[in-house]
Amino acid sequence: MCVSESELVDCQSTYEYGKQLLQAALVLRRSMHLELEPNYEQASRLAQAWRVFFKGVNEQSVRNNSAALFLQQSDDVSLTYLRDHLER
């Protein structure tokens, strides 16, 4: 799950918009004296979906950073090794 910063902002905006829609739906349900539980359930599912998505993005970011660090360090080791052997 590789997400650019602008895509993450778009996703967060969509999530926030979903929360606003659910808030408006809650107001309508209250004004019409309808059951509120379906709205609460939907809000819970939206929040859970965001947590799962955001956790995945964070995990991918950690893996990418670890891979980049590993590659940088392996390049440094390789250069040191070559320099040492060329000087002999």
C-alpha positions as CSV (number, residue, x, y, z in Angstrom):
1,M,0.0,0.0,0.0
2,C,2.1,2.8,-1.3
3,V,0.3,6.2,-0.9
4,S,1.8,9.5,-1.8
5,E,1.4,12.5,0.5
6,S,-1.3,14.1,-1.7
7,E,-3.2,10.8,-1.9
8,L,-3.1,10.6,1.9
9,V,-4.5,14.1,2.1
10,D,-7.3,13.1,-0.3
11,C,-8.1,10.0,1.7
12,Q,-8.2,12.0,5.0
13,S,-10.4,14.6,3.3
14,T,-12.7,11.8,2.2
15,Y,-12.8,10.4,5.7
16,E,-13.6,13.8,7.2
17,Y,-16.3,14.3,4.6
18,G,-17.8,10.9,5.5
19,K,-17.8,12.0,9.2
20,Q,-19.6,15.2,8.2
21,L,-22.2,13.3,6.3
22,L,-22.8,10.9,9.2
23,Q,-23.2,13.9,11.5
24,A,-25.8,15.4,9.2
25,A,-27.6,12.1,9.0
26,L,-27.6,11.9,12.8
27,V,-29.3,15.4,13.0
28,L,-31.9,14.3,10.4
29,R,-32.6,11.0,12.2
30,R,-33.0,12.9,15.5
31,S,-35.3,15.5,14.0
32,M,-37.5,12.7,12.4
33,H,-37.4,10.6,15.6
34,L,-35.8,7.7,13.9
35,E,-33.6,5.1,15.5
36,L,-30.0,6.4,15.9
37,E,-28.2,3.0,16.2
38,P,-27.8,2.5,12.4
39,N,-26.0,5.9,12.3
40,Y,-23.7,5.0,15.2
41,E,-22.9,1.6,13.6
42,Q,-22.0,3.3,10.3
43,A,-19.8,5.8,12.1
44,S,-18.1,3.0,13.9
45,R,-17.4,1.2,10.6
46,L,-16.0,4.3,9.0
47,A,-13.7,4.9,12.0
48,Q,-12.5,1.3,11.9
49,A,-11.9,1.5,8.1
50,W,-9.8,4.6,8.7
51,R,-7.8,3.0,11.5
52,V,-7.0,0.0,9.3
53,F,-6.1,2.1,6.3
54,F,-3.9,4.5,8.3
55,K,-2.2,1.6,10.1
56,G,-1.4,0.0,6.8
57,V,0.0,3.3,5.5
58,N,2.2,3.7,8.6
59,E,3.5,0.1,8.4
60,Q,4.4,0.6,4.7
61,S,6.2,3.8,5.5
62,V,8.2,2.1,8.2
63,R,9.1,-0.7,5.8
64,N,10.1,1.8,3.1
65,N,12.3,3.7,5.5
66,S,13.9,0.5,6.8
67,A,14.6,-0.6,3.2
68,A,16.1,2.8,2.3
69,L,18.3,2.8,5.4
70,F,19.5,-0.8,4.6
71,L,20.3,0.2,1.0
72,Q,22.2,3.3,2.2
73,Q,24.2,1.3,4.7
74,S,25.0,-1.4,2.3
75,D,26.2,1.2,-0.2
76,D,28.4,2.6,2.5
77,V,29.8,-0.8,3.3
78,S,30.4,-1.6,-0.3
79,L,32.3,1.7,-0.9
80,T,34.4,1.2,2.2
81,Y,35.2,-2.4,1.1
82,L,36.2,-1.2,-2.4
83,R,38.3,1.7,-1.1
84,D,40.1,-0.6,1.3
85,H,40.9,-3.1,-1.5
86,L,41.9,-0.5,-4.0
87,E,44.4,1.0,-1.6
88,R,46.3,-2.3,-1.2
